[in-house]
Structures are given as C-alpha cells and as structure tokens.
C-alpha cells in the first residue's frame, strides 16, 4: 500500500483543499459540488448530528453516529462513514446504495473483520483521506436489513480488544 500512496498527486489534505479552491473559479456550481464530492470535501448531505471526535465537530449520519462515537472513544480511528440508509439520504445529490465505514489501517483489526464478518460484508484495504484504511461496506436490500447489519458490525467490533 505504501507504493500506491507515494504515487498520489496530493501529499496532504491541505493540498487537496487548495486544489479545490483553485478549481472553484473554473467550474460552475454543479461541477464544483461534484469535485468536492469526488475529493471527499463535500459536507454531509444526509440527516446527521454533530459528534465530537478528537476535538473536532463532525457531522455523522444519525443512525450510525452512536456507533462511530463509541468506536472512537474505544480507540478505533474512523476516517469516513455513511449509513447508506435511504431514510437519511432522501434529498441528496450524491447518494450511495450502501453504507460504509473506514478505519485507519491496522492488520490485526483487518484480519479480525475478515474472519468474523465473512461474506456478508465487503472488507478490504483501501485509502481514505490519503490514509491507508480498512473499508467495511454495509449493504442490504432495504433500510431494515442495513440497520441489522450495522448492529451486527457494532457488536462484532465491541468484541475486538486489541485497538
């Protein structure tokens, strides 16, 4: 993963933000919003609440806010997330059919999630905000199924004690 990170055109999120600011005058409003979305800079568009994480106020989708808050208090370092629930994303421009959460990469956590979650989740190595990460996808045919999978993921993470 280290080689992939060194190939990126940006070395920090400050560089990403500067690039977006430079592009603003060259794009129409819709194009600029699309750019912010692609760069991970678009503000949360779903139904959310503010959670304090590492001294920062972050908007998190309401359904998963308690999960993310508890995980961070327990030492998990979350990077990005989305509940993927239709009920929280009815009036948004960029809608995901799945929920997800990304953690700072930790090999023990990655192996644990791979073993415990099986085929009912996608667990893969990725990058989030220029940081090596573990991406866990929470999918379902409807909000009820997605909520059940969020609860199972939360319960599984509660049993992990090597953060």
ChimeraX commands (.cxc) that place a marker at each C-alpha (Angstrom):
marker #1 position 0.00,0.00,0.00 radius 0.5
marker #1 position 2.88,2.38,0.67 radius 0.5
marker #1 position 3.83,2.48,-3.01 radius 0.5
marker #1 position 0.31,3.46,-4.03 radius 0.5
marker #1 position 0.26,6.32,-1.53 radius 0.5
marker #1 position 3.53,7.77,-2.86 radius 0.5
marker #1 position 2.08,7.83,-6.38 radius 0.5
marker #1 position -0.78,10.13,-5.39 radius 0.5
marker #1 position -0.67,13.68,-6.76 radius 0.5
marker #1 position -1.51,15.08,-3.30 radius 0.5
marker #1 position 0.64,14.65,-0.22 radius 0.5
marker #1 position -1.82,16.11,2.30 radius 0.5
marker #1 position -5.47,17.01,2.66 radius 0.5
marker #1 position -4.40,20.67,2.80 radius 0.5
marker #1 position -3.11,20.23,-0.77 radius 0.5
marker #1 position -6.44,18.67,-1.76 radius 0.5
marker #1 position -8.34,21.61,-0.26 radius 0.5
marker #1 position -6.04,24.12,-2.01 radius 0.5
marker #1 position -6.59,22.35,-5.33 radius 0.5
marker #1 position -10.37,22.51,-4.86 radius 0.5
marker #1 position -10.18,26.22,-4.02 radius 0.5
marker #1 position -8.11,26.87,-7.15 radius 0.5
marker #1 position -10.63,24.99,-9.32 radius 0.5
marker #1 position -13.70,26.81,-7.94 radius 0.5
marker #1 position -13.45,29.74,-10.37 radius 0.5
marker #1 position -13.11,27.37,-13.35 radius 0.5
marker #1 position -16.25,25.34,-12.64 radius 0.5
marker #1 position -19.95,26.05,-12.47 radius 0.5
marker #1 position -21.70,25.42,-9.15 radius 0.5
marker #1 position -22.72,21.86,-10.07 radius 0.5
marker #1 position -19.24,20.97,-11.30 radius 0.5
marker #1 position -17.66,22.39,-8.16 radius 0.5
marker #1 position -20.02,20.37,-5.92 radius 0.5
marker #1 position -19.14,17.26,-7.94 radius 0.5
marker #1 position -15.44,17.97,-7.48 radius 0.5
marker #1 position -15.89,18.43,-3.72 radius 0.5
marker #1 position -17.77,15.14,-3.59 radius 0.5
marker #1 position -15.07,13.27,-5.52 radius 0.5
marker #1 position -12.34,14.74,-3.31 radius 0.5
marker #1 position -14.20,13.85,-0.12 radius 0.5
marker #1 position -14.71,17.51,0.79 radius 0.5
marker #1 position -18.48,17.88,0.33 radius 0.5
marker #1 position -20.29,18.47,3.60 radius 0.5
marker #1 position -22.59,15.71,4.85 radius 0.5
marker #1 position -25.81,15.88,2.83 radius 0.5
marker #1 position -27.81,13.34,4.83 radius 0.5
marker #1 position -29.76,13.60,8.07 radius 0.5
marker #1 position -26.96,13.94,10.57 radius 0.5
marker #1 position -25.91,15.05,14.01 radius 0.5
marker #1 position -22.70,16.61,15.23 radius 0.5
marker #1 position -20.30,14.33,17.11 radius 0.5
marker #1 position -17.05,15.42,18.79 radius 0.5
marker #1 position -14.16,13.26,17.55 radius 0.5
marker #1 position -10.58,14.09,18.50 radius 0.5
marker #1 position -11.62,17.64,19.40 radius 0.5
marker #1 position -13.36,18.24,16.06 radius 0.5
marker #1 position -17.07,18.66,15.43 radius 0.5
marker #1 position -18.02,16.17,12.70 radius 0.5
marker #1 position -21.43,15.61,11.10 radius 0.5
marker #1 position -22.26,11.89,11.13 radius 0.5
marker #1 position -25.40,10.24,9.74 radius 0.5
marker #1 position -27.84,9.95,12.67 radius 0.5
marker #1 position -28.26,6.18,12.69 radius 0.5
marker #1 position -24.54,5.43,12.88 radius 0.5
marker #1 position -23.48,8.45,14.98 radius 0.5
marker #1 position -23.61,6.49,18.28 radius 0.5
marker #1 position -21.64,3.65,16.70 radius 0.5
marker #1 position -18.92,5.95,15.36 radius 0.5
marker #1 position -18.78,7.89,18.60 radius 0.5
marker #1 position -18.38,4.75,20.73 radius 0.5
marker #1 position -15.80,3.24,18.41 radius 0.5
marker #1 position -13.66,6.37,18.56 radius 0.5
marker #1 position -13.96,6.53,22.36 radius 0.5
marker #1 position -12.73,2.92,22.48 radius 0.5
marker #1 position -9.65,3.79,20.41 radius 0.5
marker #1 position -10.78,2.91,16.89 radius 0.5
marker #1 position -9.72,5.63,14.48 radius 0.5
marker #1 position -12.53,6.13,11.97 radius 0.5
marker #1 position -11.82,8.12,8.83 radius 0.5
marker #1 position -15.10,8.25,6.92 radius 0.5
marker #1 position -18.56,6.74,7.01 radius 0.5
marker #1 position -22.06,6.79,5.59 radius 0.5
marker #1 position -25.10,4.95,6.91 radius 0.5
marker #1 position -26.32,4.19,3.38 radius 0.5
marker #1 position -29.89,4.43,4.68 radius 0.5
marker #1 position -32.46,5.75,2.24 radius 0.5
marker #1 position -34.37,7.42,5.08 radius 0.5
marker #1 position -31.32,9.57,5.88 radius 0.5
marker #1 position -30.45,10.40,2.28 radius 0.5
marker #1 position -33.75,11.21,0.55 radius 0.5
marker #1 position -32.83,14.67,-0.72 radius 0.5
marker #1 position -29.16,14.44,-1.57 radius 0.5
marker #1 position -27.32,14.95,-4.85 radius 0.5
marker #1 position -24.88,12.09,-4.40 radius 0.5
marker #1 position -26.49,9.02,-2.91 radius 0.5
marker #1 position -24.84,5.72,-2.09 radius 0.5
marker #1 position -26.78,2.47,-2.18 radius 0.5
marker #1 position -24.54,1.07,0.54 radius 0.5
marker #1 position -23.27,2.18,3.90 radius 0.5
marker #1 position -19.62,2.07,4.81 radius 0.5
marker #1 position -17.09,2.88,7.48 radius 0.5
marker #1 position -13.34,3.29,7.09 radius 0.5
marker #1 position -10.77,2.83,9.84 radius 0.5
marker #1 position -7.09,3.70,9.95 radius 0.5
marker #1 position -5.43,0.51,8.73 radius 0.5
marker #1 position -4.46,-1.98,11.43 radius 0.5
marker #1 position -3.51,-5.51,10.36 radius 0.5
marker #1 position -4.99,-7.15,13.48 radius 0.5
marker #1 position -8.31,-5.36,13.01 radius 0.5
marker #1 position -8.31,-6.16,9.29 radius 0.5
marker #1 position -7.71,-9.88,9.93 radius 0.5
marker #1 position -10.33,-9.92,12.70 radius 0.5
marker #1 position -13.00,-8.33,10.49 radius 0.5
marker #1 position -12.17,-10.62,7.57 radius 0.5
marker #1 position -12.59,-13.66,9.82 radius 0.5
marker #1 position -15.64,-12.54,11.81 radius 0.5
marker #1 position -17.76,-10.87,9.14 radius 0.5
marker #1 position -17.37,-13.43,6.38 radius 0.5
marker #1 position -19.12,-12.89,3.06 radius 0.5
marker #1 position -21.99,-10.81,4.40 radius 0.5
marker #1 position -19.81,-7.66,4.28 radius 0.5
marker #1 position -17.14,-6.32,1.97 radius 0.5
marker #1 position -13.94,-5.79,3.97 radius 0.5
marker #1 position -10.95,-4.52,2.04 radius 0.5
marker #1 position -7.77,-2.49,2.27 radius 0.5
marker #1 position -8.24,0.97,0.87 radius 0.5
marker #1 position -7.34,4.63,1.40 radius 0.5
marker #1 position -9.44,7.38,2.94 radius 0.5
marker #1 position -8.28,10.97,3.04 radius 0.5
marker #1 position -4.81,9.91,1.88 radius 0.5
marker #1 position -4.51,7.45,4.77 radius 0.5
marker #1 position -4.23,3.66,4.43 radius 0.5
marker #1 position -7.51,2.25,5.69 radius 0.5
marker #1 position -9.85,-0.67,6.20 radius 0.5
marker #1 position -13.11,-0.21,4.29 radius 0.5
marker #1 position -16.18,-2.10,5.52 radius 0.5
marker #1 position -19.26,-1.98,3.31 radius 0.5
marker #1 position -22.71,-2.40,4.83 radius 0.5
marker #1 position -25.27,-3.30,2.19 radius 0.5
marker #1 position -28.82,-4.57,2.18 radius 0.5
marker #1 position -31.97,-4.68,0.10 radius 0.5
marker #1 position -33.67,-2.10,2.35 radius 0.5
marker #1 position -33.04,0.09,5.38 radius 0.5
marker #1 position -34.18,-2.62,7.81 radius 0.5
marker #1 position -31.56,-5.05,6.51 radius 0.5
marker #1 position -28.86,-2.37,6.52 radius 0.5
marker #1 position -29.69,-1.45,10.14 radius 0.5
marker #1 position -29.44,-5.10,11.17 radius 0.5
marker #1 position -26.01,-5.30,9.54 radius 0.5
marker #1 position -24.87,-2.09,11.25 radius 0.5
marker #1 position -25.88,-3.60,14.61 radius 0.5
marker #1 position -24.02,-6.83,13.84 radius 0.5
marker #1 position -20.91,-4.87,12.80 radius 0.5
marker #1 position -21.09,-2.81,16.00 radius 0.5
marker #1 position -21.43,-5.96,18.12 radius 0.5
marker #1 position -18.52,-7.57,16.30 radius 0.5
marker #1 position -16.30,-4.52,16.85 radius 0.5
marker #1 position -17.24,-4.39,20.55 radius 0.5
marker #1 position -15.64,-7.84,20.93 radius 0.5
marker #1 position -12.35,-6.72,19.39 radius 0.5
marker #1 position -9.99,-5.75,22.20 radius 0.5
marker #1 position -6.68,-5.00,20.53 radius 0.5
marker #1 position -7.12,-1.42,19.38 radius 0.5
marker link #1:1,2 radius 0.2
marker link #1:2,3 radius 0.2
marker link #1:3,4 radius 0.2
marker link #1:4,5 radius 0.2
marker link #1:5,6 radius 0.2
marker link #1:6,7 radius 0.2
marker link #1:7,8 radius 0.2
marker link #1:8,9 radius 0.2
marker link #1:9,10 radius 0.2
marker link #1:10,11 radius 0.2
marker link #1:11,12 radius 0.2
marker link #1:12,13 radius 0.2
marker link #1:13,14 radius 0.2
marker link #1:14,15 radius 0.2
marker link #1:15,16 radius 0.2
marker link #1:16,17 radius 0.2
marker link #1:17,18 radius 0.2
marker link #1:18,19 radius 0.2
marker link #1:19,20 radius 0.2
marker link #1:20,21 radius 0.2
marker link #1:21,22 radius 0.2
marker link #1:22,23 radius 0.2
marker link #1:23,24 radius 0.2
marker link #1:24,25 radius 0.2
marker link #1:25,26 radius 0.2
marker link #1:26,27 radius 0.2
marker link #1:27,28 radius 0.2
marker link #1:28,29 radius 0.2
marker link #1:29,30 radius 0.2
marker link #1:30,31 radius 0.2
marker link #1:31,32 radius 0.2
marker link #1:32,33 radius 0.2
marker link #1:33,34 radius 0.2
marker link #1:34,35 radius 0.2
marker link #1:35,36 radius 0.2
marker link #1:36,37 radius 0.2
marker link #1:37,38 radius 0.2
marker link #1:38,39 radius 0.2
marker link #1:39,40 radius 0.2
marker link #1:40,41 radius 0.2
marker link #1:41,42 radius 0.2
marker link #1:42,43 radius 0.2
marker link #1:43,44 radius 0.2
marker link #1:44,45 radius 0.2
marker link #1:45,46 radius 0.2
marker link #1:46,47 radius 0.2
marker link #1:47,48 radius 0.2
marker link #1:48,49 radius 0.2
marker link #1:49,50 radius 0.2
marker link #1:50,51 radius 0.2
marker link #1:51,52 radius 0.2
marker link #1:52,53 radius 0.2
marker link #1:53,54 radius 0.2
marker link #1:54,55 radius 0.2
marker link #1:55,56 radius 0.2
marker link #1:56,57 radius 0.2
marker link #1:57,58 radius 0.2
marker link #1:58,59 radius 0.2
marker link #1:59,60 radius 0.2
marker link #1:60,61 radius 0.2
marker link #1:61,62 radius 0.2
marker link #1:62,63 radius 0.2
marker link #1:63,64 radius 0.2
marker link #1:64,65 radius 0.2
marker link #1:65,66 radius 0.2
marker link #1:66,67 radius 0.2
marker link #1:67,68 radius 0.2
marker link #1:68,69 radius 0.2
marker link #1:69,70 radius 0.2
marker link #1:70,71 radius 0.2
marker link #1:71,72 radius 0.2
marker link #1:72,73 radius 0.2
marker link #1:73,74 radius 0.2
marker link #1:74,75 radius 0.2
marker link #1:75,76 radius 0.2
marker link #1:76,77 radius 0.2
marker link #1:77,78 radius 0.2
marker link #1:78,79 radius 0.2
marker link #1:79,80 radius 0.2
marker link #1:80,81 radius 0.2
marker link #1:81,82 radius 0.2
marker link #1:82,83 radius 0.2
marker link #1:83,84 radius 0.2
marker link #1:84,85 radius 0.2
marker link #1:85,86 radius 0.2
marker link #1:86,87 radius 0.2
marker link #1:87,88 radius 0.2
marker link #1:88,89 radius 0.2
marker link #1:89,90 radius 0.2
marker link #1:90,91 radius 0.2
marker link #1:91,92 radius 0.2
marker link #1:92,93 radius 0.2
marker link #1:93,94 radius 0.2
marker link #1:94,95 radius 0.2
marker link #1:95,96 radius 0.2
marker link #1:96,97 radius 0.2
marker link #1:97,98 radius 0.2
marker link #1:98,99 radius 0.2
marker link #1:99,100 radius 0.2
marker link #1:100,101 radius 0.2
marker link #1:101,102 radius 0.2
marker link #1:102,103 radius 0.2
marker link #1:103,104 radius 0.2
marker link #1:104,105 radius 0.2
marker link #1:105,106 radius 0.2
marker link #1:106,107 radius 0.2
marker link #1:107,108 radius 0.2
marker link #1:108,109 radius 0.2
marker link #1:109,110 radius 0.2
marker link #1:110,111 radius 0.2
marker link #1:111,112 radius 0.2
marker link #1:112,113 radius 0.2
marker link #1:113,114 radius 0.2
marker link #1:114,115 radius 0.2
marker link #1:115,116 radius 0.2
marker link #1:116,117 radius 0.2
marker link #1:117,118 radius 0.2
marker link #1:118,119 radius 0.2
marker link #1:119,120 radius 0.2
marker link #1:120,121 radius 0.2
marker link #1:121,122 radius 0.2
marker link #1:122,123 radius 0.2
marker link #1:123,124 radius 0.2
marker link #1:124,125 radius 0.2
marker link #1:125,126 radius 0.2
marker link #1:126,127 radius 0.2
marker link #1:127,128 radius 0.2
marker link #1:128,129 radius 0.2
marker link #1:129,130 radius 0.2
marker link #1:130,131 radius 0.2
marker link #1:131,132 radius 0.2
marker link #1:132,133 radius 0.2
marker link #1:133,134 radius 0.2
marker link #1:134,135 radius 0.2
marker link #1:135,136 radius 0.2
marker link #1:136,137 radius 0.2
marker link #1:137,138 radius 0.2
marker link #1:138,139 radius 0.2
marker link #1:139,140 radius 0.2
marker link #1:140,141 radius 0.2
marker link #1:141,142 radius 0.2
marker link #1:142,143 radius 0.2
marker link #1:143,144 radius 0.2
marker link #1:144,145 radius 0.2
marker link #1:145,146 radius 0.2
marker link #1:146,147 radius 0.2
marker link #1:147,148 radius 0.2
marker link #1:148,149 radius 0.2
marker link #1:149,150 radius 0.2
marker link #1:150,151 radius 0.2
marker link #1:151,152 radius 0.2
marker link #1:152,153 radius 0.2
marker link #1:153,154 radius 0.2
marker link #1:154,155 radius 0.2
marker link #1:155,156 radius 0.2
marker link #1:156,157 radius 0.2
marker link #1:157,158 radius 0.2
marker link #1:158,159 radius 0.2
marker link #1:159,160 radius 0.2
marker link #1:160,161 radius 0.2
marker link #1:161,162 radius 0.2
marker link #1:162,163 radius 0.2
view
